[in-house]
Amino acid sequence: MDAFFTFLTSNGVPKETIAILLMFPILASFIVISRQVIGIKAFGIYTPLIITFAFLSTGFRYGAAIFILALSVATLVHYLLQRIRILYLPKMALILSITVLSMFLLLIEGAYNDRTVLIGLSIYPLLIIITLVETFINVQMEKGYRTAFILSLETLLLSTLGYYIVTYQPIRAFTLDNPWIILLVFGLIIFLGRWKGLRVSEYIRFRKVWNQSI
């Protein structure tokens, strides 16, 4: 396996790309643990993963700001559009378009305060974060603002922790030096797929009943 990665790097594949690809299963298993064992739902598994990698491009500070701004603007626009009878797709088109245009606020702030990192952000991580808006609005429509807000916080929490896992140098170095660890990660995911125990959140939720039964 070492020969395989040596072949890739010697032929121009960036080591950073290899590290991120290897970290993907580790992040996925982390999110599975968070859901199956702890009880943190978030917006599924894909959204926290993709937001984490968007944070790698933007940096956590600006990524979190974009995340919060996008969901705040989307919530406001959705609330205002509720007064207008409009079909779902046109409504989502308006929400997404206005949310994207709101990113100019960040660019203006960056230009005004000479934040070169903010001004130089690639469009792709911005759009990745904004894609969360449709999921967020759908949850608002189906389960209400409170549930959507909680799931958003959980998604931000998992993405934040995921960001620090990926950027923690000892973990990256260990994964690059020992890529076989991914096989253990696969085993862990399969084990969690058979998990039948109570989640930590369920223990906390039913702790009174648990204490009374002892």
N, C-alpha and C positions, 0 to 999 in steps of 0.2 A: 504493500500500500504506500509505503514511503517512496518507492520508485515511481509510483503513479503520480504522486503530487510533485515530485521532483521533475518529472516529465512535463507536467502542466506549467510549472513556474518557469522552467527553462525555455518553454515555447511562448512565453509572454502573458500567461494567465496571471493576473494580479493576485498576490497572496491575500489581499483583503477580500477578494471575491471568494476565494476558497474558504477563508475563515467564516464569512457570513453564511455560505452554503452549509458548512458543517454545524454552525450554531443554530440553524433553522430547526432541526429535530429536537435540539435541547430546549429551545424556546417553546416548541409545540408541547413537549412533555411537561414543561413548567406550567403552561396554561391548563393542561389536562389535570395536573395535580391540584391546581387552584380551583378547578371546577369540581372534580370528583371527590377530593379529600376535604378541601376547605369549604367549598360551596360558593365561590365567587363566579357568578354567571357571565357577566360582561356581554358583549355582542358576539357570542359564539367564539370560535377559535381563530378564524381568518382575520377578523377586524383587529384584535389586539396585535397579532403578528405583523400585519401590514403597517399598522400605525407605529410599531416599534422600529421597523426598518425605515419608515419615513423620518422618525426622530434621529436616526443615524445620519441622515442627510442634512436635516435642518439644525441639529443640536436640540437637546431637550428643552432648553429655555424657549426658543422660538417655536419649536414644534408644539409645545403645550399651549403657547399663546395662540397659535393658529387653530388648534383643536378647540379651545374654549371660544374663540371668536366665531368660528364656523358654526358651532352648535348654538351659540347665543343668537346669532343673526338668523339662522334657520328657524329657531323657535319663535322669534319675533315675527318673521315673515309668515310663518304658518298660522300664527294666531291672528294676524291681520287678514289673511286670506280666508279664514273661516267665515268671515262676514260676507264673502262673495261666493256665490254658487258657481263652482268651476270644476271641471273634470280632473281626475287624479293626475294624468300625465302632464297637462298644461300647468297644473298647480306645482308639481315637482320641478318642472322646467323653470318656472319663475323662482322657486325657492333656491334651486341650485345656482341659477344665473345670478341672483342677487347676492347669494353667499360668496360666489366667486368674485364678484365685483367688490365685495366688502374687503377683500384682501388688499385692495388699494390703500385702505386705512393703514395697514401694517407697512406698506411700501412708503407711504407718505411719512409715517413716523420714523422709519429707518432713514429716509433721505433728510428729514429735518434734523435728526440727531446724529447724522453721519454714522449710522450703523452699517458698515460695509457688508457684514455677514448677512444681515437681513435683506439688504438690497440685492445681494448676489445669489439669493436662494434660487434653486432650480424650480421650474414650474411643476415638475413631476411629484415631488413630495407634497406640495400644496394640494394638487388635485387628488392625490391618494387620501389625504386627510379629509378632504371635502366629500369624497365618495361615501364617507360614514353618514353624511347628512340624510340620505334616503332611508337608510336603516333606522336612524334616529327618529325621523318623522313617522315612519311606519309604526314604530313602537308607540309613539305618542298617540297615534290614531287608534291603535288597537288596545293599548293597555293604560294609556293616560300619561300625563306629564311626570308624575312621581316615579313611575317605573322606568320611564325613559331616562330620567335624570340619574337614578340609581345605577342603571346599566352603563350610562356614560361615565360615571365616576369609577365604576369597577373596570371599565375598559381603559380609562386613563391610568388607573392604578397598575393594571397588568402591563400596559405598554411602558410605563415608567420603570417598573421593576425589570421588565424585559430589556429595556435600553441599558440599564446599568449592568445586567448580566452579560450582555453582548460586549459592552465596552470595558468590562473588568478584565484587565490584561492577563492575570494568572489563568483565568478560565479559557481565554482565547489561546494563550500559549499552550496550555495543556491539551486542548482539543486539536490544535495543529500538530503537536508532537505525538498525540495518541488518538488518531482518527478512529481507531477500532472502538472507542468509547461509544460511538453512535450505535453499535450493535447492542450494547447494554441499554441504551436509551430506548431502542425498539422493544426490548424485553420489558422494560418498565412500563411503556405505553400499553402493551398487551396485558400486563398485570393489572394496570389501572382500569382497563376495559372490562375486567372481571370483578372489579371492586363492588362489594355488596354492603360494605359497612356504612354507618352513619357519617355524614359530613360534619366538620367542626361547627359549621353554622347551625346544623340541626341539634347538635349537643347544646349549643348556647340557647337556641330557641326553646328547647324542651327541657332545660335544666331543672326547672321546678318539678316537673313530672318525674324526671329521673331521680331527683333527691327524695321525693316522697315514696318512690317505689323501693328505695334501699332500706 
